[in-house]
Amino acid sequence: MPGARRIIVLGSTGSIGTATLEVVRHLRESGGPAYEVIGLAAGSNAARVAAQAEAFGVHHVAMSDASSAAALPAGIECIAGDGAATALVERVARPGDMVMASIVGAAGIAPTLAAIERGCHVALANKETLVAAGAVVREAVARTGVDLIPVDSEHSAVFQCLRAGRTSEVARLVLTASGGPFRTWTPERTRDATLAEALRHPTWQMGRKVTIDSASLMNKALEVIEAHWLFDLPSSRIDAIVHPQSVVHSFVEFVDGSTVAQLSPPSMKLPIQYALTWPERTGGCSPTIAWDALRTLDFEPVDHARFPAIGLAKRVIDAGGTAGATFNAANEAAVEGFVDGRIRFGDIAAVVEETLDALPVRPAATLAAVLDADREARAVARERIGERAAAAR
């Protein structure tokens, strides 16, 4: 595709990855900026990766599950196993390429940093990269001069709102949260929610980990920490509010008293497309608001007693260092424990808090330091999960 911009999609079989490829197709068909997909990275869904590679003419893929690579058809060069996504970026990326970073969890940190070091612009849909390794990422972005464009709907909204003013003029960011499936539940019922109930999100269609995080508001906590790193604001100037309709994606309050918000129906294609076409806009493939049918937009405060995650996030921002890596790793371990039936839904935040209490905060200036903190936090969190499981027997 002569003249097309090159893109690698990390996490291509997940909800963000598949939506990204749909946006790429839309841009091609609508006369927008053309993208050539040069690489795909996924976990184990070889059938979907093969279909994506065929549809977009991709010859290089990465599969973290080495056993799945054997199912790929001939003609596709596959890097398989641990570190496959990072190796893919290092093999095929060139300076100026775009990388959609949508691998979920800490597994997305290394390939995202590899993309930055290669001089690639990054559309960031992986919260954990900044939560765990914010200082490392910001240093790499400043040194290489690449663009880091947020894809999360809330951070994309702030990014768009900031075209109305400078960060130095911001009084406060307010990230909106749907409230998840347990917004109106009692504390007792929420504490004992089942996995099926936690996966029943009222607004968004997402992967399992993100959906559970949304139910516990850990997803919003991760976004609060990510906003700190993206927009260089302290915890005191970042807040969250519950907005069940998920139409207003964030507010930016400026020092003169003006508030700017970004509104759109809940669809990830809009922030994905904005990241791919920034700083321009082009005709979109997302729905628009039916203003004549819109009657109410509701807002309510976060119940911090039932959902303590956001308070923990502010503690992490204030602590700095490896606190973010500890927070993220403990949450990933706690979600695994909940999915496996070893702890209750209400124990997720408690495991995270106990892990933060147990581990000292150290400097986090290198990826090695971040990964060491990640491993240590997972071990502590799993001990706490084991203690709870034993007590429940």
C-alpha positions in Angstrom: 0.0 0.0 0.0 2.2 2.9 -1.2 1.9 6.0 1.0 0.0 4.1 3.7 1.0 4.4 7.3 2.2 1.2 8.9 0.6 -0.2 12.0 1.2 -3.1 14.4 -1.7 -4.3 16.5 -0.7 -5.8 19.8 -3.6 -7.7 21.3 -5.3 -8.1 17.9 -7.9 -10.7 19.0 -9.2 -8.8 22.0 -12.0 -6.3 21.9 -9.8 -3.2 21.2 -7.7 -5.1 18.7 -10.6 -6.3 16.7 -12.2 -2.8 16.8 -8.9 -1.3 15.7 -8.9 -3.5 12.6 -12.5 -2.5 11.9 -11.5 1.2 12.1 -8.6 0.5 9.8 -10.9 -1.0 7.2 -13.4 1.9 7.6 -10.6 4.4 7.0 -9.5 2.6 3.9 -13.0 2.4 2.5 -14.0 5.9 3.4 -11.0 7.7 1.9 -9.5 8.5 5.3 -5.9 8.0 6.2 -4.8 4.6 4.9 -3.0 2.1 7.2 -1.0 -1.0 6.2 -1.2 -3.6 9.0 2.3 -5.1 9.2 2.1 -7.2 12.4 -0.4 -8.8 14.7 0.2 -10.1 18.3 -2.2 -12.3 20.2 -2.4 -14.9 22.9 -3.8 -18.3 21.7 -6.6 -17.6 19.3 -4.8 -18.9 16.2 -8.0 -19.1 14.1 -8.9 -15.5 14.6 -5.3 -14.3 14.0 -5.2 -16.3 10.8 -8.4 -14.7 9.6 -7.1 -11.2 10.5 -3.8 -11.9 8.7 -5.6 -13.0 5.6 -8.0 -10.1 5.6 -5.3 -7.5 6.0 -2.4 -9.1 4.1 -0.3 -9.6 7.2 2.8 -11.8 7.1 4.2 -11.4 10.6 2.4 -12.4 13.7 3.3 -13.2 17.4 1.6 -15.7 19.6 2.4 -15.9 23.3 1.0 -19.4 23.4 3.6 -21.4 21.5 1.4 -24.4 21.0 -1.1 -22.3 19.1 1.4 -21.2 16.5 1.3 -24.6 14.8 -2.3 -24.0 13.8 -1.4 -21.0 11.6 -1.3 -21.5 7.9 1.8 -21.6 5.8 3.0 -18.2 4.6 2.6 -16.5 8.0 5.9 -15.9 9.8 5.1 -16.5 13.5 7.2 -15.6 16.6 5.9 -17.7 19.5 6.3 -18.0 23.2 7.1 -15.6 26.1 8.2 -12.2 24.8 6.8 -12.9 21.3 5.1 -9.5 21.0 8.2 -7.6 22.0 10.2 -9.7 19.5 7.7 -8.9 16.8 8.0 -5.1 17.4 11.8 -5.4 17.3 11.7 -7.3 14.1 9.3 -5.4 11.9 8.7 -1.9 13.4 10.4 1.1 11.9 10.6 4.7 13.3 7.4 6.5 12.6 5.2 3.4 12.6 2.0 3.3 14.7 1.6 0.6 17.4 -1.8 -0.1 18.9 -0.9 -1.3 22.4 -3.9 -3.2 23.6 -2.5 -6.3 25.3 -4.2 -6.6 28.7 -2.2 -6.5 31.9 1.5 -6.3 32.7 2.2 -8.4 29.7 1.7 -5.3 27.6 4.5 -3.2 29.2 7.6 -4.6 27.5 6.3 -4.6 23.9 4.9 -1.0 24.4 8.3 0.2 25.7 10.0 -1.7 22.8 7.8 0.2 20.3 8.7 3.6 21.9 12.4 2.7 21.8 12.0 1.8 18.1 10.7 5.4 17.5 7.1 4.2 17.0 4.1 6.3 17.9 1.8 4.5 20.4 -1.9 4.4 20.6 -2.2 3.3 24.2 -5.1 1.1 25.3 -3.1 -0.8 27.9 -3.6 0.9 31.3 -1.0 -1.1 33.1 1.9 0.2 31.1 1.6 3.6 32.7 0.2 2.4 36.0 3.2 0.1 36.6 5.9 1.8 34.6 4.8 5.4 34.3 8.2 7.0 35.0 10.0 4.6 32.6 7.5 5.3 29.8 7.5 9.1 30.2 11.3 9.2 30.1 11.4 7.0 27.0 8.7 9.2 25.3 10.6 12.4 26.1 13.8 11.0 24.8 12.5 9.5 21.6 10.0 12.3 20.8 7.2 9.9 19.8 3.5 10.5 20.3 1.7 8.7 23.1 -2.0 9.0 22.4 -4.5 7.6 24.9 -7.2 5.2 23.6 -9.2 4.6 26.8 -12.5 6.5 26.3 -11.9 8.6 29.4 -8.4 9.6 28.7 -9.2 10.2 25.0 -12.0 12.5 26.2 -9.5 14.4 28.4 -7.0 14.5 25.5 -9.7 16.0 23.3 -11.0 18.4 25.9 -7.4 19.8 26.4 -7.5 21.2 23.0 -9.6 23.9 24.7 -6.8 24.8 27.1 -3.3 24.0 28.4 -2.6 21.6 31.2 -1.3 24.4 33.3 -4.9 25.9 33.2 -6.6 22.7 34.5 -8.1 22.9 37.9 -9.4 19.3 37.9 -10.0 16.2 35.7 -13.1 14.3 36.4 -13.2 10.7 34.9 -16.7 9.2 34.6 -17.5 5.6 35.6 -20.6 3.7 34.6 -20.7 2.2 38.1 -20.7 -1.3 36.8 -23.3 -4.0 37.4 -23.3 -3.5 41.2 -23.9 0.3 41.4 -27.2 -0.1 43.2 -26.4 -3.3 45.2 -26.1 -3.5 48.9 -22.5 -3.9 50.3 -23.4 -7.4 51.5 -24.7 -8.5 48.1 -21.8 -6.9 46.3 -19.2 -8.6 48.5 -20.6 -12.1 47.5 -21.3 -11.4 43.8 -20.6 -14.3 41.5 -18.3 -14.3 38.5 -21.3 -14.4 36.1 -22.8 -11.3 37.8 -19.4 -9.5 37.7 -19.2 -10.2 34.0 -22.7 -8.7 33.3 -21.6 -5.1 32.5 -24.6 -2.8 31.8 -22.9 -0.6 29.2 -19.6 -1.9 27.6 -18.6 -5.1 25.9 -15.1 -5.9 27.1 -12.8 -8.8 27.9 -13.1 -10.7 31.1 -10.3 -9.0 33.1 -11.4 -5.5 32.2 -15.1 -6.3 32.9 -14.3 -7.6 36.4 -12.1 -4.5 37.0 -15.1 -2.3 36.0 -17.4 -4.1 38.4 -15.0 -3.4 41.3 -14.1 0.1 40.0 -10.4 -1.1 39.8 -10.6 -0.1 36.2 -11.4 3.4 37.2 -8.6 3.3 39.8 -6.1 2.2 37.1 -7.4 5.1 34.9 -6.9 7.6 37.8 -3.2 6.5 38.0 -2.9 6.5 34.2 -4.3 10.1 34.1 -1.6 11.2 36.5 1.1 10.0 34.2 -0.6 11.1 30.9 -1.4 14.7 32.0 1.1 15.3 34.8 -1.4 16.2 37.5 -1.3 15.3 41.2 -3.9 13.0 42.8 -5.7 16.0 44.3 -6.6 17.2 40.9 -8.0 13.9 39.5 -11.4 12.7 40.5 -14.1 10.2 39.4 -17.8 10.4 39.3 -20.5 7.7 38.5 -22.4 8.4 35.2 -24.5 5.3 34.4 -25.3 6.3 30.8 -21.7 6.4 29.7 -22.3 9.3 27.3 -20.1 11.9 29.0 -16.7 10.3 29.0 -14.8 12.9 31.1 -14.8 16.5 32.2 -11.9 19.0 32.3 -12.5 21.9 34.7 -10.3 24.9 34.0 -9.1 27.5 36.5 -11.5 30.2 35.1 -14.5 28.1 36.1 -15.2 26.7 32.6 -15.8 23.0 32.2 -15.3 21.2 28.9 -16.7 17.6 28.4 -16.6 15.1 25.6 -19.8 13.2 24.8 -20.6 10.3 22.5 -22.4 7.0 22.7 -20.4 4.2 24.3 -18.3 2.9 21.5 -14.5 2.3 21.5 -14.2 2.9 17.8 -14.4 6.7 18.3 -11.3 7.0 20.6 -9.5 4.4 18.5 -10.1 6.3 15.3 -9.2 9.6 17.0 -5.8 8.1 18.1 -5.2 6.8 14.5 -6.1 10.1 12.7 -4.9 12.6 15.4 -4.4 15.5 15.1 -7.0 15.4 12.4 -10.6 14.1 12.4 -12.3 12.3 9.6 -15.7 10.7 9.0 -16.3 8.1 11.7 -17.8 4.6 11.9 -19.2 5.2 15.4 -22.8 6.1 16.3 -23.7 9.6 17.1 -25.9 11.0 19.9 -29.6 11.1 19.2 -30.2 14.4 20.9 -33.9 14.4 20.4 -34.2 11.1 22.2 -31.8 12.0 25.1 -33.7 12.9 28.2 -31.4 12.6 31.2 -27.7 12.4 32.1 -27.3 11.2 35.6 -24.3 11.7 37.9 -23.6 10.5 41.5 -20.6 10.3 43.8 -18.5 7.2 44.0 -19.3 5.1 47.1 -15.8 4.8 48.5 -16.9 2.5 51.3 -18.2 -0.1 48.9 -15.6 0.6 46.2 -12.3 1.6 47.8 -10.2 1.1 44.7 -10.1 4.8 43.7 -8.8 5.8 47.2 -6.1 3.2 46.9 -5.2 4.6 43.5 -4.6 8.1 45.0 -2.4 6.5 47.6 -0.4 4.9 44.8 0.1 8.3 43.0 1.2 10.0 46.2 3.6 7.2 47.0 5.2 7.0 43.6 8.0 4.6 42.8 7.1 0.9 42.6 3.7 1.4 44.2 2.0 1.4 40.8 3.6 -1.9 39.9 2.6 -3.4 43.2 -1.0 -2.1 42.9 -1.4 -3.5 39.3 0.2 -6.9 40.0 -1.8 -7.4 43.2 -5.0 -6.6 41.4 -4.2 -9.0 38.5 -3.5 -11.8 41.0 -6.7 -11.0 43.0 -8.8 -11.1 39.9 -7.3 -14.5 39.0 -8.2 -15.6 42.6 -11.8 -14.5 42.2 -12.1 -16.1 38.7 -10.7 -19.4 40.2 -13.2 -19.2 43.0 -10.6 -18.9 45.8 -11.7 -15.5 47.1 -15.0 -13.5 47.0 -15.5 -10.5 44.8 -15.4 -8.3 47.9 -11.9 -9.6 48.7 -10.3 -8.2 45.6 -9.7 -4.7 46.9 -8.7 -6.1 50.3 -5.9 -8.2 48.8 -4.6 -5.2 46.9 -4.6 -3.1 50.0 -2.8 -5.7 52.0 -0.2 -6.2 49.4 0.5 -2.4 49.3 0.8 -2.5 53.1 3.2 -5.4 53.0 5.7 -4.1 50.5 8.1 -1.1 50.6 8.0 1.5 47.9 11.3 1.5 45.9 12.5 3.6 43.0 11.0 2.5 39.6 13.4 4.1 37.1 14.0 1.0 35.1 11.9 -1.8 33.6 13.8 -4.3 35.6 12.8 -2.6 38.8 9.2 -2.5 37.7 9.2 -6.2 36.8 10.9 -7.1 40.1 8.2 -5.2 42.0 5.5 -6.9 39.9 6.8 -10.4 40.7 7.2 -9.6 44.4 3.6 -8.2 44.6 2.1 -11.2 42.8 3.8 -13.6 45.3 2.5 -11.6 48.3 -1.0 -11.3 46.8 -1.2 -15.0 46.2 -0.2 -15.7 49.8 -3.1 -13.5 50.9 -5.4 -15.3 48.5 -4.2 -18.6 49.8 -4.9 -17.6 53.4 -8.4 -16.5 52.6 -9.1 -19.7 50.6 -7.8 -21.8 53.5 -9.9 -19.9 56.0 -13.0 -20.4 53.9 -12.7 -24.2 53.8 
